[in-house]
Amino acid sequence: MSADQGERTRRRLSTEERREQLLSVGARLFSESPYDDVWIERVAEMAGVSRGLLYHYFPTKRDFFAAVVERESARMLRMTAAVPGVPVREQLTAGLDAYLEYVEAHAHGYRAFHRADAAGDQAVRRVYREALAAQERQILAALTADPEFGPVFQERAAVRLAVRGWLAFTTAVCLEWLRGPELTREQVRDLCARALLGAIAP
């Protein structure tokens, strides 16, 4: 491919498409290697763009990784959003099905998201922890509005801690499942559902 052809190929992508492409490449690399071992030059090479173009979208490596983490967090929140008026027990199975579908379909992004807490950069770790806090708030809001579980919030601190622990449990289960799925998706779903209901049952 000539240089002119390469330039025309690059221009076929819109700004949003190019950004999404770069984040997809970043998710793959950050899922495979620690933060400090991922080089921006490698990201640019895999995406077929110049390093300068990548820096145009993301001024620093920190900004780039933070954007990868935020992208994955937004996806997870959208896929597991509560449906008002539907009991938590009914939503839990559907929500976990959607979550596990996401984990399988976006394994690189999921792993990259959860590598963020191990990053030495405090700003990146803060983005990750804020994303986890958003997941926690979403679950707590659904529980608060539920007629069965709402009364449990008289022990709000205990429920918050239980939900936080359940998120860590679910993450550990999913990461292990991705390494070698000894269980089916349905078995993993039921395991995680029982864990949450057991932790918060009145």
BELBEL-V484257 format. One line per field, one symbol per residue. ss: DSSP state (H for helix, E for strand, C for the rest). psi: psi as a letter, one per 20 degrees, with the letter a starting at -180 (. if undefined). burial: # if it has 9 or more other C-alpha atoms within 8 Angstrom, else .. Layout:
BEGIN
ss = ???
psi = ???
burial = ???
END
This chain:
BEGIN
ss = CCHHHHHHHHHCCCHHHHHHHHHHHHHHHHHHCCHHHCCHHHHHHHHCCCHHHHHHHCCCHHHHHHHHHHHHHHHHHHHCCCCCCCCHHHHHHHHHHHHHHHHHHCHHHHHHHHHHHHCCCHHHHHHHHHHHHHHHHHHHHHHHHCCCCHHHHHHHHHHHHHHHHHHHHHHHHHHHHHHCCCCCHHHHHHHHHHHHHHHHCC
psi = prhghghhggihprghggghgghgggggghhhqqgiipphhhggghikrqhhgghhhohrhghgghhgghghghgghghjpqopipqghhhgggghggghgggghlgghggggiihhiqiohhghggghhghhggghgghgghhiphgighhjhlgghgghggghhgggggggghhhhhnnhqrhhhgghghghgghhhip.
burial = .....#......#....##.###########..##..#....###.#.#.#..##..##..#########.##..##.##.#....##..###.######.##...#######.###.#....##.###.##.###.###.###.#..#####.....##.###.##..#..######.........###.##.##..##..
END
